Amino acid sequence: MSLKTRISDDIKAAMKAKDKLRLETVRSVKKVILEKESAVRPSGQDELTETQELEILTQLAKQRKDAIEQYQKAGRDDLAAQEAKELAIIEEYLPQPLTDAEVEAIIDGLIASTGATSAKDMGKVMGPAMQQLKGRADGAKVQAMVKKKLS
């Protein structure tokens, strides 16, 4: 089932269940997807690719995480809790995140295949690592692991 279809079904289910928070959150996700689709149409692409959909969801999740952090700094725990609930709904559409051990195994494999030996070779590893781990691991965490292994 495509992401757009799943979101449409979830909107209907949220309407029937009278779940206002889920309805608003899923509608906002659908809005961003539709905006992105209309932006890529002039280039001859009718629908978003799975990668583009994943980028949108990752971006929305990151925005929620940043907002939670800002609200907590400002002492607005009520708004932080609201953002956390929205984040949980958005994360349902993201692929299951990889464990640290799985990420480390992938990084070890990439280091071996690229022949990276020092911090100078970090770029050789980070590019393929982020392509392979996009949406399934935090970029900062991946960078820290690569830096640790190459130093």
C-alpha positions as CSV (number, residue, x, y, z in Angstrom):
1,M,0.0,0.0,0.0
2,S,1.4,3.4,-1.0
3,L,2.0,6.1,1.7
4,K,-0.7,8.3,0.1
5,T,-3.3,5.6,0.3
6,R,-2.4,4.6,3.8
7,I,-2.6,8.3,4.9
8,S,-6.0,8.7,3.2
9,D,-7.3,5.6,5.0
10,D,-5.9,6.9,8.3
11,I,-7.7,10.2,7.8
12,K,-11.0,8.4,7.4
13,A,-10.3,6.2,10.4
14,A,-9.4,9.3,12.5
15,M,-12.6,11.0,11.4
16,K,-14.7,8.0,12.4
17,A,-13.0,7.7,15.7
18,K,-13.2,11.5,16.3
19,D,-9.5,11.5,17.1
20,K,-8.8,15.2,16.5
21,L,-5.0,15.1,17.1
22,R,-4.4,12.2,14.8
23,L,-6.7,13.7,12.2
24,E,-4.9,17.1,12.2
25,T,-1.4,15.4,12.2
26,V,-2.2,13.1,9.4
27,R,-3.8,15.9,7.4
28,S,-0.7,18.0,7.8
29,V,1.5,15.1,6.5
30,K,-0.8,14.7,3.5
31,K,-0.6,18.4,2.8
32,V,3.2,18.4,2.7
33,I,3.2,15.3,0.5
34,L,0.7,17.0,-2.0
35,E,2.7,20.2,-2.0
36,K,5.9,18.2,-2.8
37,E,4.1,16.3,-5.5
38,S,2.9,19.5,-7.2
39,A,6.5,20.9,-7.0
40,V,8.0,17.9,-8.8
41,R,5.2,17.7,-11.5
42,P,6.9,20.2,-13.9
43,S,9.9,17.8,-14.1
44,G,7.6,15.1,-15.5
45,Q,7.3,13.1,-12.3
46,D,3.6,12.2,-11.4
47,E,4.1,10.8,-8.0
48,L,6.8,10.9,-5.3
49,T,9.3,8.1,-5.0
50,E,9.6,6.2,-1.8
51,T,12.8,8.0,-1.1
52,Q,11.1,11.4,-1.4
53,E,8.3,10.3,0.8
54,L,10.8,9.1,3.4
55,E,12.6,12.4,3.2
56,I,9.3,14.3,3.9
57,L,8.5,12.1,6.9
58,T,12.0,12.4,8.3
59,Q,11.9,16.2,7.9
60,L,8.5,16.4,9.7
61,A,9.8,14.2,12.5
62,K,12.9,16.3,12.9
63,Q,10.8,19.5,13.0
64,R,8.7,18.0,15.8
65,K,11.9,16.9,17.7
66,D,13.3,20.4,17.4
67,A,10.0,21.9,18.5
68,I,9.9,19.7,21.6
69,E,13.4,20.7,22.5
70,Q,12.6,24.4,22.1
71,Y,9.4,24.2,24.1
72,Q,11.1,22.3,26.9
73,K,13.8,25.0,27.1
74,A,11.0,27.7,27.3
75,G,9.3,25.8,30.0
76,R,6.2,25.0,27.9
77,D,5.8,21.3,28.8
78,D,2.2,21.4,27.5
79,L,3.2,22.3,24.0
80,A,6.2,19.9,24.2
81,A,3.7,17.1,25.1
82,Q,1.5,18.0,22.1
83,E,4.5,17.9,19.7
84,A,5.6,14.6,21.2
85,K,2.1,13.1,20.5
86,E,2.3,14.4,16.9
87,L,5.9,12.9,16.6
88,A,4.6,9.5,17.7
89,I,1.9,9.6,15.0
90,I,4.4,10.6,12.3
91,E,6.9,7.9,13.4
92,E,4.3,5.3,12.7
93,Y,4.9,6.0,9.0
94,L,8.7,5.8,9.2
95,P,10.5,2.6,8.8
96,Q,11.6,0.8,12.0
97,P,14.9,2.5,13.1
98,L,18.0,0.3,13.2
99,T,19.7,-0.6,16.5
100,D,23.1,0.8,17.3
101,A,24.6,-2.7,16.7
102,E,23.0,-2.9,13.2
103,V,24.2,0.6,12.4
104,E,27.7,-0.2,13.6
105,A,27.8,-3.4,11.5
106,I,26.8,-1.4,8.4
107,I,29.5,1.2,9.1
108,D,32.1,-1.5,9.6
109,G,31.2,-3.0,6.3
110,L,31.4,0.3,4.5
111,I,34.8,1.1,6.1
112,A,36.1,-2.2,4.9
113,S,34.7,-1.9,1.4
114,T,36.0,1.7,0.9
115,G,39.4,1.0,2.5
116,A,39.0,4.0,4.9
117,T,41.7,4.1,7.5
118,S,41.8,7.7,9.0
119,A,39.6,10.7,9.7
120,K,40.6,12.1,6.3
121,D,38.6,9.2,4.7
122,M,35.4,10.1,6.6
123,G,33.7,11.5,3.5
124,K,34.3,8.2,1.7
125,V,32.3,6.4,4.3
126,M,29.6,9.0,5.2
127,G,28.2,9.4,1.8
128,P,27.3,5.7,1.3
129,A,26.4,5.3,4.9
130,M,23.8,8.0,4.8
131,Q,22.3,6.7,1.6
132,Q,22.0,3.2,3.1
133,L,20.8,4.4,6.5
134,K,18.5,7.3,5.4
135,G,15.5,7.5,7.6
136,R,16.5,4.5,9.7
137,A,19.3,6.1,11.8
138,D,20.1,9.5,13.1
139,G,22.7,11.3,11.0
140,A,24.5,12.8,14.0
141,K,24.8,9.3,15.6
142,V,26.1,7.8,12.3
143,Q,28.7,10.6,12.0
144,A,29.8,10.1,15.6
145,M,30.2,6.4,15.1
146,V,32.2,6.8,11.8
147,K,34.4,9.5,13.4
148,K,35.1,7.2,16.4
149,K,36.0,4.2,14.2
150,L,38.3,6.3,11.9
151,S,40.2,8.1,14.7
